[in-house]
Each structure stands twice: as C-alpha cells, then as structure tokens.
C-alpha cells in the first residue's frame, strides 16, 4: 500500500558545499552553563555514534543518560570493525578531496542516498581523524611519523586510516575514554546492562524510554527532553551474520511501532569476505577484513568438476573472476559486486574445495612480492583467526571465503538533522538510513558513526532543544506508566507460551528464509514465499516458544526471545520492501532486473526514491511513503567498475 | 541449489561426547556448586561457546534454566566472554578468548570444568557471569586524554615515531576481559591498568597528563581491592591479546616518576 505523506528532509538551501556551515549558523544555540544542564538527553547505545554523541553532549554541558546492553560501554559492536576509517585528508597526494569522497560514496551507494547528507559526511571526515589522534588513538604510522593509509574497495585513492586489523576497537576505545571522562565529571550517567524496551511519546514528541535492567529484570522509566537512538543495524535477522550475537533491532523497531517511519529495509550489505559457513550449530560468521583484498587475489577453479586442493590447480586452470570481469578495479570492486560475483561462480558449481559455497582468496603472489613478514604485519591477526577456525594456514593454503550478512544500510528515516518522523527522536549511525544508499563502501561505517556522534548529533540536538520549547514531562506521567505496563506484559506473555521450540531454533529458520529468499539475489516468487513463511514462523513463535526462568532475574533466553519477536516482523518488512523495489541497485539485486552481463539494472525513472514504511498495527499491511531523491550535483550514471 | 544446503553437506555424522562440570550459582546466593552435564555430537569445528549454546537449548527443552554466561562478538575482540576452562582463564590455548576456543582441541570423552573468573573485585552475578565494573571505575580516573571534541590540531601536526605508535598499539589492544585478574594469585589488575597507562605514555598526546593519570589509576586500582603484582607472570600467559608484562615495569617507572615529581 502506498501512502502520500510528504517527507520533508529539511535540507538547507544554498550550494552543496555551504549547506552545513550555513545550517550551523542559522540554527539556534543553547548558551553554556546552567541553561544546558537543564536539558536531559537520553542516548541509547555506546558505539561510535551513541558513545561519541553521549560524550560530546556531556562535554558541552548537557545532562546525558546513556544506555547499553553490554556490561560496559567499551564492548559496543563498533569494536569489531577491522579494516579502517575513510577521510578525505589527501595525505597521499593522490587526488583525494571532499568532493571525491562525496562522489565515491554516492556512486558506491548506487545513487540511492541523499546528496546533502553524504556531502556533510565527507566534510566531517577529516575532523574525525584529527580528534581521534588527539585522543590517543594509535593509528598506523610511517617511519617518518606521519599517519599511514591503505586502499579500500570501490575507490582509486588511498584514504583509509587504520590501526592494524582493529580499527573499530581503537576508535571505540577512544570514544570510551571520552565517555568515562564525562562519567567521572558527572555530566553523563551510564546505565550498562540496560535494554531499551520501548519509546515513550507524549504530545507527539519523544520524551523518554522504558528500559529493563538485565541483571534484576527491573523495568524502569527514564524521561528526557530528547532521545537519541544509536543502536546499530539489523543483520542478525539472517541469524548467521558477522554481527555480535546480542546485536538487535528492538530499539528501532519499537520506535517504528510508535510512529517512526522505517526506510529502505531491503538494503542490506552482504560482505564478500567472511569465513564460509560450516554447520547448523553455528552462532555467527567471522569476517575477514576487506583490507585483505588489497593484496589477496580471488579465484575459483575454471572447471566446475575440479575439486582438487588449490595447490594442485595450475595457474592456467584458475579463474581470477574479479580481475577478469572488472579490470579497472580488479579485486577491489565494491562489496555488493564482489559478493554477488562469488555467488555467480558458486552457482555455476565452481568453488573452493571446502564447500560448494566458498571461493579462494590467495596471498601467494603477495607473499612472493612483499615477503611473509610484511604480509604478517598487515594481516597477521586475521590469518591467526582464520587458522583457528578452519585449521588451514593461510600463509601456505589459500584462504577460503564466502559472503555473509554484515551491515544494514536501511534504518529509521531521518531528515538532514537526523531527526526521525517523531519530534525529538534522533537516530544516528547504522540505525538510520541516510548516508550509504543501497550499498556502503568499506571503511565508511566508522566514518559515519563518528561523524554523527562527535559532530552532527551534538549540534542538531542542541538546535532542537533551543528551538523546541519542550514542556516539562516527568517519568510519573501516565504515558510512562502505560508503556511500562505494556513492556512488562509483553515479557510475561513470552514466558507464558511454554512451548517446545527454542529461541535459536526459530531464529535459525527465520535466518535461512531471509538468506535464501531475501539475501544476495531476490525474485518475486521467492519474496512472496518469504512473506508467507515468516508469517508462519511468527505463529510458531507465539504458540510454541520454549522459555524457562523468570522476568525478574538475569535471563538471556528471554532477552533473545524479546529481540526475535521484532526480527520476525522486520524480516517481513524487508521482504515487502524488496518486492516493491522493481529494480536492482547496490545490495538489492532482483533477478528480474539485470543487464545481459548480469550487472544490476537500476530504474531511476521510477525508483529514485527512499521508501519510508509506516507501521499500521499488528498483522496489518504497512503503508509506504516516498521521499524523492533529488540529484543536483551528480549525474546519475550506470555504475561501472570495469 | 539453495545456499543453506551447504550446512548439511559439511556436517560430519558423528561427533564427540564431552562431559562438563559447570559452576551454577543463583543470583544473590553466597555459594554455588559444580553441576555435571554431558553433551553429545560435538563437532571439532564447533566453538566452545557453541557447545554451551547447544547444552542450553537441551536444558530449556527439558524445562530447566539455561546456564548464564556472557558473550557477544564471538570473535575475540569485544572482551565480553571469559570463563575459566579446566583451571585456565580462557582455556589453555594461548592467545585466544573463550569464544575463540574450538572443540578440535578436545578428544571424545574428555571432561572439562567451567568456572567464572574468580576475584574479590569481580563479584559473581549469576552462574558464570561476573561484575567487572571495577575496570570502568579505574578507567574513569585517568584512562583518557582530556581533549574536547573540536579542539584537535591536524592529525599530522604532531608526528609520532612508528616505533612509539607500534608500542602504544601493542598495549592498546587490551580488550578489558579481566583474564589477567582471574589468573593472578593476588587478583592483581596490574596488566590491565599498565596497558592503558603505557599506551598513553608512549604517545605525545598522553604526555601532559602522564603523572596525574598514573597516580589516579593506580590509586583507584588499590581502592577497588585488587592485589599487588608480585611478578608471577600468570597474567601475560593467559592474556588473549598477549599483552606483555613489560607494561607493568613501565607502569612502575611511571608511578615512581610521578611520585618523585609530586
């Protein structure tokens, strides 16, 4: 069903390069000191976006309540990002600029993101590096003492800053250090092991959250003048993904149910280089950083029947299919293209010896050219991880990889101010939809997280607080009481089912359906089947879920069940969004819409818009609204990496 | 062929039987006890925690409460997991977290004991879950550079010798899991605290607050009830990120330097 709400992105007027500066100048401020302390801001999540926003709002003098489900904010899933963070510093003198980073990101996203947001992201990228260095983040350096760079997929310049294969960890520890400083200063109050269960909306404005303390099960109310959600993406809807096992969509989904529109749910990123799947006991897939494609060469045997070990396959009988199909970018094509190309080869029966869903990533040439020590210095920790999982030594036997769900470009709809369709609700980082279009380039998630956290959220939340004339609402307001009751009843309902199927069992089935029908390639029949299967899984969940323990104790099975019931709704919306989008773009590939060479075929005349879905009630069909995408600064072209 | 069929093709038919002695302790209880479990069909490629997942599913199906343990990223970087496996924090395999242990290190019929990280400053919450907030309280006292967003000079304005950056990075890889404390006979947090002090001591950005940081963090470590370091070296042996005990020597030098300067 299509609706007709007008979605105003509130993009500032004027030339692209001046929009953010002008916006900063035009927006009201809150004077330092006592005025700022009067405002309370809730920030949910402590990753780069959430932790960065909480710390920075604290530095500015606001009263911040910061929540995370982990036992400490330092464990947010940003910690797991391996490869790097992009910034348009042009330290390598290779022709980089804000304009080029902007263009690469728009093109990488297959022309499905908003120009103004992406330009701001590129502008802010340089300040992130400066700030992180000042905080003591130990980025890789050259012998002369300057910062070092590497190259990532989808670009022809070297702009990725890194800290070995642990860039996310180091940037997150930078955020965490800023956060603990504010906690000690008393501006940020930290609530670890607290999970947001619902959003409280009063008079059309987001005024607080209901959260559960995970140790005791106590359900609590928190009131504020604005709420920032920075709770990450929804890849675990596929069950097996590279995400941490506790990553979930509950905060954004419950906000969606309270009126926040959900955009582009079908845009999911399947990362090309993860350790292949092994068995149905698995709890997650392990990523092998994109940086490996700097030096590794991807190949499969030319002959589908060839199941020899890789060292017995002569050079002439190998197909380096990325180098063959995309000579200009070779192994460094964007993620969506590399992932789909692996699937195409495997579907033809060409695969690595390990399983029909695996291809080789070979370092033999790199070791010959650079020496084992240099390769070890660059990728040693990844090689060790791989060896522990698969048992092969990648210095000697080519690594085997296969695509895996990794990142979700879709998320809650936000305007230029990162404000959702509920006033006072801000959404940052992976949880929003705004910057990556239909495909995110490597090393851009950390960039967006910190741009939002350090620079955008503190500024736009301040403008909101200065201009909104928000009335006083306390946590004893009736709205809080009623949402708290709903949250408690929901958990008790889950415990009362007393069926036979475990959370994992149902989640596994959901994941398989999503992977097979709403994964790397999709088609109409498969999507209709997915919608029907997910409906049945929801039935099964609500009639046959097995849980033990109580809601007034630490109960991780209950936590997972509570998250799964949201995935069972979100999965269906992803299928509906995929079905609606009769084109192929970025990570969304419809079998019906491809070129004779098998490349994605966009339909700019009919689909150059952001979908924004409205929740209409349990079991009811959602309504889709559209935000047209207007391109004034780039020409819409067919993406080519050939 | 659907992608998920790969799973079936790869699953060997028969796995190992493993006997487990797992620490169970109700929330708020003063004491807990070991409870015996047996799990079947364990594959060599499985991770240790996936084995516990399977056990938990069996328990829930039987109507029993699942065993609570912390884990998140399951790839050794978040620092959430941490179990004492047959007497060794994160198991006997060097340089890995609990979540990275694979069952290929075990044989059919093995018995494995599973306990929480035990230390006075890490109270047990429930079963295998402990409270490590003491680490956060230490960090709050000085584990940062006092710089507000917006005030940074250009990233290349201050050059840092590669060796110093590499040394800082070696220390900074600490994941804050607490294995060092669990392994230390004195329950000392010295490896954890020294890694942070050392990271900043190697970098020019950390220099202005060097003395203040060392005194404040060490002071808080003592206040939390962590023991002294008496050079057993157990911490380094179990550290999943192989943080060197040399950091503790550096921390001592930092402390003396700060104390002498007053």
Interface residues (C-beta under 8 A of the other chain):
Chain A: X52 X55 X56 X59 X70 X71 X72 X73 X74 X75 X77 X79 X80 X89 X91 X127 X129 X130 X131 X132 X133 X134 X135 X136 X138 X139 X140 X141 X142 X143 X144 X145 X146 X147 X163 X164 X166 X168 X169 X170 X173 X176 X177 X178 X180 X181 X183 X184 X190 X192 X215 X216 X244 X245 X246 X276 X277 X278 X279 X280 X281 X282 X283 X284 X286 X287 X343 X347 X355 X356 X357 X384 X385 X388 X389 X391 X454 X455 X458 X500 X502 X504 X505 X512 X515 X516 X519 X520 X546 X547 X548 X549 X553 X554 X555 X556 X557
Chain B: X1 X2 X3 X4 X5 X6 X7 X8 X9 X10 X11 X27 X43 X45 X46 X47 X49 X50 X53 X54 X56 X57 X59 X60 X61 X63 X64 X65 X66 X68 X70 X71 X72 X73 X74 X75 X76 X77 X78 X79 X80 X95 X96 X100 X102 X104 X125 X126 X129 X131 X132 X133 X135 X136 X139 X140 X141 X143 X144 X145 X146 X147 X148 X149 X150 X151 X152 X153 X154 X155 X156 X158 X159 X160 X161 X162 X165 X166 X168 X169 X172 X173 X175 X176 X199 X200 X202 X203 X205 X206
